[in-house]
Amino acid sequence: MVRIAQISCGTEYSGVQKEIVKAASTFGAEIIIPVTDIDHIEDAYKKFGFNCASSGIKLMIARAISIVEGKTDCDAVFIATCFRCAEGALVRNEIRRFIQQNTNLPVVTYSFTERTKADELFIRMEALSTVVARKNILAREKQEGLTLGVDSGSTTTKVVLMENNKVIGTGWLPTTDVLESATNGINEAMRGTGYTMDDIDGMGVTGYGRLTIGHKMNAELIQEELSVNSKGAVYLADSQKGEATVLDIGGMDNKVITVNNGIPDNFTMGGICAGASGRFLELTSRRLGVDITELGPLAVKGDYRCATLNSYCIVFGMQDLVTSLAAGSSKQDVAAASCRSVAEQVYEQQLQEIDVREPLIQVGGTSLIEGLVEAVSDVLGGINVIVPEYSQYIGAVGSALLVSGMGKRNEE
Amino acid sequence: MKIAMFPPNSLILEDLIERSGHEPLSLQNQIKQKVIDPEIDSPPFNMTEEDPIKGLKYAAIEVPSGVRGRMSLFGPLIDVAEAAIIMDESPFGFGCIGCARSNELSVFYLRKKGIPTLELKYPTNQDETRDVVNKITTFLKQLGGA
């Protein structure tokens, strides 16, 4: 059983401890609390050098030191503090760095509220268990043989066929019926390559529809998006070593994943309103009468300061857009303001929650809108943003890469 | 009289108050009520999502859930307190609820209540310890009504 050491403050008083234990046990893991002597707490936090006021936070530091000094037998670490606790957030990140720098243990961090439920933690616990139990798969840095990757997203299904570390075929279509979309995507990816399903060495599936597709098509790898997308992103961006942040502004939700040596260690997902999603940009391009592929270049030519677009709501955002156009703003300025608005909202709602590390690898369909990529970099103070080739196929590439380490199906 | 103490789970303060014939308002009793409740299964303290929501009486929604959860236990004790003993700068072993912000808020509410309050600094040697115990017993005696 995978042993996950919990370092936290406030989980028992927030009523979420039960949810953490439940989430871990769902993925065959056990939560353990690192042992520390009460007399060592004061020494431990002085040694660490962070002068914190809360004894619960001091205890977290002492527990982290217990792990680093090998006094706690564990396979992974889960660090959690209350959402909105500044002291907790600071120490959470410093402890995360401290453990990563001094051990090889995978770490995931989280800030919880009383509303946190086990299912919100599933993806993190599954990722932690994966990192421990399938370390050999995640260590893979090169794709070998002929493998297929399918990312069954909520809006689109993406498929890639890879051969000897190269993408040789792609498929991209809206998700309707999960299985049918996957089948059509696979046919699209295979077209012109001369290969059929009988030729592939393995198939990896991720995304919302992964279980249905994976079981029906006997995929060798059925994996959550956290591990797959981060692996795909660092692979394509050639950033497999060191730290990075993966940003995916999706059609319906947004994901931000922080990565250390290709292994995800924190993750935030969601968005308060569609005003901070790719859907808003799609509506903007429709209103401007341009194709979504033209929005990016248009935005780069404009000045966001010349149009007011900063509503959190997609409906009011469209009203702002119409008002700006009526007031004489150019298409370019409105396009730039739309991209800026999405970038600012993603920053306010998600990037602020996370310890953003350079380089930032922007992926997903929206990463092809260059005006948005520019706005994200600008909002983050000119941070280095990488958009790798095939960035829109990130989950499919990650799946095809990871499954290539699982043997060849035709040789079984 | 009902005496609130800070830290609210200090066994030493609880014992001194009990010996003087007063009723200590201890956190242990609050937690005991929850732990023995057969209706709830949320170890270790049987606190659930509802508890930090009850804590909204003492701290606003933007305050972290851990502070509100703690206040849902300690706040009702402050509400019924008729006197209070506050021990400042005490080490973990003396009693501790883990969160500096909860400590600040609890002490503030006790002070704001305007009840007889004895504020002390944690003793660091034998003479100071004797002095602190004398002050506590004198304070409790003066309260009378035990």
Interface residues (C-beta under 8 A of the other chain):
Chain A: C9 G10 T11 E12 Y13 S14 G15 V16 Q17 K18 I38 I41 E42 C52 A53 S54 S55 G56 L59 T81 C82 F83 R84 C85 E87 G88 F112 T113 E114 R115
Chain B: D41 S42 P43 P44 F45 M47 T48 E49 E50 D51 P52 I53 E62 V63 P64 S65 G66 V67 R68 G69 R70 L73 P91 F92 G93 C96 G98 C99 A100 R101
